[in-house]
Amino acid sequence: MKTFKAFFKFNLTYVGIGIAFAFLLIFFTVWLTAYHGVTDRIDQLKVGIVNDDITFHTVMLTDQLPFTMVTMDQASAGVEKLNKRELDMLIVVPRDFTEHLATSTAIIEFYINQAGPALSKQVMESTANEIVYKINEQAFTMKKEQLTSAPEPFLRDGVQALSLEGVQSKIIKLNHTEGFAASMIPLLVVLASFVGSMLMSLNLFQATKQLAESYSKWSILFTRFVIQFVVSVLLSALTMSLLLLFGFKLHVSLWEGFVFQVFVYLSFLCLTQMFTVLFGMAGMLLNIVSLSIQLVTAGVIVPRALLSDFYQLLSLLFPATYGASGYFSIIYGGMNVAGEIKILTCIIVITFGATLLKVALSRENMTA
């Protein structure tokens, strides 16, 4: 009992208990509000249609699909948009689709980019099967009506023959990578990187409090940044080594992947450092909030297009969005990571700039 009372003489005990409650409350609040109404916004997913058959009316598709439909002239343009993750699926109706449908079996092509959120891939594959089923149903009805004037034996044989014909789907998975583990890499790296950065920033903040009276605020800030940069380089090298060790094929050069991961780590470190420098220990709560927001809005599990406008806006402000996007390209292919590196650079400059301003405005012996 004495030991129990002794624990509660320290503020750290209350802080630890408070953080445990905060984690639960924050994650519940953020995740449940972010995912609320996701299925109601399914129309925000984009599907492209390329119709090379002038006798086929795409209204058969557009009227039945609950998505935002984009009509395109060429399949190559649609594939390019898929690779850029500007479309969730591309439907291509071949030139001889109607002719084959009337005589034998017709093929309709569905292109689905595998370098994207798990939910969108599942929805699009299910949609492809549903489209084929509905077209087959309509084609069967039309052909059956054409046989109604035939004698009964011919009608029976004709209907039986029709059941063996119709439309078949050809699902083409762009940037396909085998294995379930590959689909978890973007989330894994983002989660591990941010949690590690958050804990490192907390410990560097505690060390800063011990050093504040012995060293100048500028030397402390400069040293912290050097430590963060060196750690980012070392952790990036470790990340790339682990990916290669576990047999993952990189779809960008090793150097490009290494540089990208350095910027991911450094952006996380600068963000978490900014919160602790600006708000002290209270900044850790903001780090917990930002962790929860980033896991929801990074677009790894649920497409960002299905989130509310508020959470879509937040996703543009946090580095995890661009970290996850870059790792889709690294693991699956389709794009390079130059665009993500540019945005991560901007985040680093802004967050470190805010830290620099706070230190400049603080007194020399105050904790930075």
C-alpha positions as CSV (number, residue, x, y, z in Angstrom):
1,M,0.0,0.0,0.0
2,K,2.9,2.3,0.8
3,T,4.4,1.7,-2.6
4,F,1.0,2.4,-4.2
5,K,0.8,5.8,-2.5
6,A,4.5,6.5,-3.3
7,F,3.8,6.2,-7.0
8,F,1.1,8.9,-6.8
9,K,3.5,11.3,-5.3
10,F,5.1,11.7,-8.7
11,N,3.5,13.8,-11.4
12,L,4.8,11.3,-14.1
13,T,2.3,8.7,-12.7
14,Y,-0.6,11.0,-13.4
15,V,0.8,12.0,-16.8
16,G,1.2,8.3,-17.8
17,I,-2.4,7.5,-16.8
18,G,-3.7,10.6,-18.5
19,I,-1.9,9.7,-21.8
20,A,-3.5,6.2,-21.7
21,F,-6.9,7.7,-21.4
22,A,-6.1,10.4,-24.0
23,F,-5.0,7.8,-26.5
24,L,-8.3,5.9,-26.2
25,L,-10.5,9.1,-26.4
26,I,-8.6,10.7,-29.3
27,F,-8.5,7.5,-31.4
28,F,-12.2,6.8,-30.8
29,T,-13.2,10.4,-31.6
30,V,-11.0,10.9,-34.7
31,W,-11.5,7.4,-36.3
32,L,-15.2,7.2,-35.8
33,T,-15.9,10.8,-37.0
34,A,-13.5,10.3,-40.0
35,Y,-15.1,7.1,-41.1
36,H,-18.7,8.2,-40.5
37,G,-20.6,8.3,-43.7
38,V,-17.9,6.7,-45.8
39,T,-20.4,4.5,-47.7
40,D,-22.6,7.5,-48.4
41,R,-19.8,9.1,-50.3
42,I,-19.1,6.2,-52.6
43,D,-20.1,8.4,-55.5
44,Q,-16.8,10.3,-55.0
45,L,-14.8,7.4,-56.5
46,K,-14.0,7.9,-60.2
47,V,-14.4,5.4,-63.0
48,G,-13.2,6.1,-66.5
49,I,-14.9,4.7,-69.6
50,V,-13.4,4.2,-73.0
51,N,-15.9,3.0,-75.6
52,D,-14.4,1.9,-78.9
53,D,-17.6,0.3,-80.1
54,I,-19.8,3.0,-81.6
55,T,-22.9,0.6,-81.5
56,F,-22.6,0.1,-77.8
57,H,-24.3,2.7,-75.6
58,T,-22.4,3.4,-72.4
59,V,-25.6,4.6,-70.8
60,M,-26.1,0.9,-69.8
61,L,-23.1,1.4,-67.5
62,T,-23.3,5.0,-66.4
63,D,-26.9,4.8,-65.3
64,Q,-26.2,1.8,-63.1
65,L,-22.9,2.7,-61.4
66,P,-23.0,4.9,-58.3
67,F,-19.6,6.5,-59.1
68,T,-18.3,9.7,-60.8
69,M,-18.0,8.6,-64.4
70,V,-15.4,10.1,-66.7
71,T,-15.6,9.5,-70.5
72,M,-12.3,9.1,-72.2
73,D,-11.2,8.8,-75.9
74,Q,-8.2,6.5,-75.5
75,A,-7.3,3.6,-73.2
76,S,-3.7,4.9,-72.9
77,A,-4.9,8.2,-71.4
78,G,-7.1,6.3,-68.9
79,V,-4.2,4.0,-67.9
80,E,-2.0,7.1,-67.3
81,K,-4.7,8.6,-65.0
82,L,-4.9,5.2,-63.2
83,N,-1.2,5.2,-62.6
84,K,-1.4,8.7,-61.2
85,R,-4.3,7.5,-59.0
86,E,-6.7,10.0,-60.5
87,L,-9.1,7.2,-61.4
88,D,-10.1,4.2,-59.3
89,M,-11.0,2.0,-62.3
90,L,-11.0,2.1,-66.1
91,I,-13.6,0.3,-68.2
92,V,-12.7,-0.4,-71.9
93,V,-15.4,-1.6,-74.3
94,P,-13.5,-3.2,-77.4
95,R,-14.4,-2.1,-80.9
96,D,-16.1,-5.5,-81.8
97,F,-17.9,-5.8,-78.4
98,T,-21.5,-5.7,-79.8
99,E,-20.6,-8.0,-82.8
100,H,-19.2,-10.7,-80.5
101,L,-22.0,-10.3,-78.0
102,A,-24.5,-11.1,-80.8
103,T,-22.8,-14.2,-82.0
104,S,-20.6,-15.6,-79.2
105,T,-18.8,-14.3,-76.2
106,A,-17.8,-10.7,-75.7
107,I,-15.0,-9.4,-73.5
108,I,-15.1,-6.2,-71.5
109,E,-11.9,-5.0,-69.9
110,F,-11.6,-3.6,-66.4
111,Y,-8.3,-1.9,-65.4
112,I,-7.7,-1.6,-61.6
113,N,-4.6,0.0,-60.1
114,Q,-3.3,-2.1,-57.3
115,A,-1.2,0.8,-56.0
116,G,-4.1,2.2,-54.0
117,P,-6.2,1.8,-50.9
118,A,-7.5,-1.7,-50.1
119,L,-11.1,-0.7,-49.9
120,S,-11.2,0.9,-53.4
121,K,-9.6,-2.2,-55.0
122,Q,-12.2,-4.4,-53.3
123,V,-15.1,-2.2,-54.4
124,M,-13.9,-2.0,-58.0
125,E,-13.4,-5.7,-58.4
126,S,-16.9,-6.3,-57.0
127,T,-18.3,-3.7,-59.3
128,A,-16.6,-5.3,-62.4
129,N,-18.3,-8.6,-61.6
130,E,-21.7,-6.8,-61.1
131,I,-21.4,-5.0,-64.4
132,V,-20.8,-8.2,-66.3
133,Y,-23.7,-9.9,-64.6
134,K,-26.1,-7.0,-65.4
135,I,-25.0,-6.8,-69.1
136,N,-25.4,-10.6,-69.4
137,E,-28.8,-10.4,-67.9
138,Q,-29.9,-7.7,-70.4
139,A,-28.3,-9.5,-73.3
140,F,-30.0,-12.7,-72.4
141,T,-33.4,-11.0,-72.2
142,M,-32.9,-9.4,-75.6
143,K,-31.8,-12.6,-77.3
144,K,-34.6,-14.6,-75.7
145,E,-37.2,-12.1,-77.1
146,Q,-35.7,-12.6,-80.6
147,L,-36.4,-16.4,-80.2
148,T,-40.0,-16.1,-79.1
149,S,-41.3,-16.6,-82.6
150,A,-39.4,-19.8,-83.1
151,P,-41.0,-23.3,-82.5
152,E,-40.8,-24.6,-78.9
153,P,-38.0,-27.1,-79.4
154,F,-35.8,-24.5,-81.1
155,L,-36.7,-22.0,-78.4
156,R,-35.7,-24.4,-75.7
157,D,-32.4,-25.3,-77.4
158,G,-31.8,-21.6,-78.1
159,V,-32.3,-20.5,-74.5
160,Q,-30.0,-23.3,-73.3
161,A,-27.3,-22.1,-75.8
162,L,-27.8,-18.5,-74.6
163,S,-27.0,-19.5,-71.1
164,L,-23.5,-20.5,-72.2
165,E,-22.8,-17.3,-74.0
166,G,-22.7,-13.6,-73.1
167,V,-20.1,-11.2,-71.6
168,Q,-17.0,-12.1,-69.8
169,S,-14.8,-9.8,-67.7
170,K,-11.1,-9.3,-68.2
171,I,-9.7,-7.7,-65.1
172,I,-6.3,-6.2,-65.6
173,K,-4.5,-5.4,-62.4
174,L,-2.0,-2.6,-63.0
175,N,1.1,-2.5,-60.9
176,H,0.3,-5.8,-59.3
177,T,2.5,-7.1,-56.5
178,E,2.1,-10.6,-55.0
179,G,1.5,-11.1,-51.3
180,F,-0.6,-9.6,-48.6
181,A,2.4,-8.2,-46.8
182,A,3.1,-5.8,-49.6
183,S,-0.3,-4.1,-49.1
184,M,0.6,-3.4,-45.5
185,I,4.0,-1.8,-46.2
186,P,2.7,1.8,-46.7
187,L,0.8,1.7,-43.4
188,L,3.6,-0.2,-41.6
189,V,6.3,2.3,-42.5
190,V,4.2,5.4,-41.9
191,L,3.1,4.1,-38.4
192,A,6.6,3.0,-37.4
193,S,8.2,6.2,-38.7
194,F,5.8,8.5,-36.9
195,V,5.6,6.7,-33.6
196,G,9.4,6.5,-33.5
197,S,9.7,10.2,-34.4
198,M,7.1,11.1,-31.7
199,L,9.0,9.3,-29.0
200,M,12.4,10.6,-30.2
201,S,11.1,14.2,-30.1
202,L,9.8,13.7,-26.6
203,N,13.1,12.4,-25.4
204,L,15.1,15.2,-27.2
205,F,12.7,17.7,-25.5
206,Q,13.5,16.2,-22.1
207,A,17.2,16.3,-22.8
208,T,16.9,20.0,-24.0
209,K,15.4,20.9,-20.6
210,Q,18.5,19.5,-18.9
211,L,20.9,21.3,-21.3
212,A,19.1,24.7,-21.4
213,E,21.1,26.3,-18.6
214,S,24.5,25.1,-19.9
215,Y,24.3,25.7,-23.6
216,S,22.9,28.4,-25.8
217,K,19.4,27.9,-27.3
218,W,20.9,28.1,-30.9
219,S,23.5,25.5,-30.3
220,I,20.9,23.2,-28.8
221,L,18.5,23.8,-31.7
222,F,21.3,23.2,-34.3
223,T,22.5,20.1,-32.6
224,R,18.9,18.7,-32.4
225,F,18.5,19.2,-36.1
226,V,21.8,17.5,-36.9
227,I,20.8,14.5,-34.7
228,Q,17.5,14.3,-36.5
229,F,19.1,14.4,-39.9
230,V,21.7,11.8,-39.0
231,V,19.0,9.5,-37.5
232,S,16.8,10.0,-40.6
233,V,19.6,8.9,-42.8
234,L,20.4,5.8,-40.7
235,L,16.8,4.8,-40.3
236,S,16.2,5.3,-44.0
237,A,19.2,3.0,-44.8
238,L,17.7,0.4,-42.3
239,T,14.2,0.7,-43.9
240,M,15.5,0.1,-47.4
241,S,17.7,-2.8,-46.2
242,L,14.8,-4.5,-44.4
243,L,12.6,-4.2,-47.5
244,L,15.3,-5.8,-49.6
245,L,16.0,-8.4,-46.9
246,F,12.3,-9.5,-46.9
247,G,12.3,-9.8,-50.7
248,F,10.2,-6.8,-51.7
249,K,10.9,-5.6,-55.2
250,L,11.4,-1.8,-55.4
251,H,9.8,-0.1,-58.4
252,V,12.1,3.0,-58.0
253,S,15.8,3.1,-57.8
254,L,17.4,2.2,-54.4
255,W,18.8,5.7,-54.2
256,E,15.4,7.3,-54.9
257,G,13.7,5.2,-52.3
258,F,16.5,6.0,-49.8
259,V,16.2,9.8,-50.3
260,F,12.4,9.6,-50.1
261,Q,12.5,7.8,-46.8
262,V,15.0,10.4,-45.4
263,F,12.5,13.1,-46.2
264,V,9.7,11.1,-44.6
265,Y,11.5,10.6,-41.3
266,L,12.8,14.2,-41.3
267,S,9.3,15.6,-41.9
268,F,7.9,13.5,-39.1
269,L,10.6,14.6,-36.7
270,C,10.2,18.3,-37.6
271,L,6.5,18.0,-37.1
272,T,6.6,16.3,-33.8
273,Q,9.5,18.6,-32.6
274,M,7.4,21.6,-33.6
275,F,4.6,20.6,-31.3
276,T,6.8,19.9,-28.3
277,V,8.8,23.1,-28.8
278,L,5.7,25.3,-29.2
279,F,3.5,23.7,-26.5
280,G,5.9,21.7,-24.2
281,M,4.6,18.5,-22.8
282,A,1.1,19.5,-24.0
283,G,2.5,19.1,-27.5
284,M,2.6,15.4,-27.0
285,L,-1.2,15.4,-27.0
286,L,-1.2,17.2,-30.3
287,N,1.3,14.5,-31.6
288,I,-1.2,11.8,-30.5
289,V,-4.0,13.7,-32.3
290,S,-1.9,14.1,-35.4
291,L,-1.0,10.4,-35.3
292,S,-4.6,9.4,-35.2
293,I,-5.5,11.8,-38.0
294,Q,-2.7,10.7,-40.2
295,L,-3.5,7.0,-39.9
296,V,-7.1,7.7,-41.0
297,T,-6.4,10.2,-43.7
298,A,-3.2,8.7,-45.3
299,G,-5.3,6.8,-47.8
300,V,-3.9,3.4,-47.1
301,I,-7.1,1.5,-46.1
302,V,-9.9,3.9,-47.1
303,P,-9.6,6.2,-50.1
304,R,-9.3,9.8,-49.1
305,A,-12.1,10.7,-51.6
306,L,-14.6,8.9,-49.3
307,L,-13.7,11.0,-46.3
308,S,-15.5,14.3,-45.4
309,D,-14.2,17.5,-46.9
310,F,-12.8,18.4,-43.5
311,Y,-10.6,15.3,-43.2
312,Q,-9.6,15.5,-46.9
313,L,-8.3,19.0,-46.1
314,L,-6.4,17.7,-43.1
315,S,-4.9,15.0,-45.2
316,L,-3.2,17.6,-47.4
317,L,-1.5,19.2,-44.4
318,F,0.2,16.1,-42.9
319,P,3.3,14.2,-44.2
320,A,1.8,10.7,-43.7
321,T,-0.4,11.3,-46.8
322,Y,2.7,11.8,-49.0
323,G,4.6,9.1,-47.2
324,A,1.9,6.5,-47.9
325,S,1.5,7.7,-51.5
326,G,5.3,7.4,-52.1
327,Y,5.3,3.9,-50.7
328,F,2.5,2.8,-53.0
329,S,4.8,3.9,-55.9
330,I,7.9,2.2,-54.3
331,I,6.1,-1.2,-53.6
332,Y,3.7,-1.3,-56.6
333,G,5.0,1.1,-59.2
334,G,3.2,3.4,-61.6
335,M,4.8,6.7,-60.5
336,N,8.0,8.1,-59.2
337,V,8.3,9.9,-55.8
338,A,9.6,13.2,-56.9
339,G,6.3,15.0,-56.3
340,E,6.0,13.6,-52.8
341,I,9.6,14.6,-52.0
342,K,8.8,18.2,-53.0
343,I,5.8,18.4,-50.7
344,L,7.7,16.8,-47.8
345,T,10.4,19.4,-48.3
346,C,7.8,22.2,-47.9
347,I,6.5,20.5,-44.7
348,I,10.0,20.3,-43.3
349,V,10.7,24.0,-44.1
350,I,7.4,25.2,-42.6
351,T,7.5,23.1,-39.4
352,F,11.2,23.8,-38.7
353,G,10.6,27.4,-39.5
354,A,7.9,27.6,-36.8
355,T,10.3,25.9,-34.4
356,L,13.0,28.4,-35.3
357,L,10.7,31.4,-34.8
358,K,9.6,30.0,-31.3
359,V,13.3,29.6,-30.3
360,A,14.1,33.1,-31.6
361,L,11.3,34.7,-29.4
362,S,12.2,32.7,-26.3
363,R,14.7,33.9,-23.6
364,E,18.1,32.4,-23.7
365,N,17.7,30.2,-20.6
366,M,14.2,29.1,-21.3
367,T,13.6,25.6,-22.5
368,A,13.4,25.5,-26.3
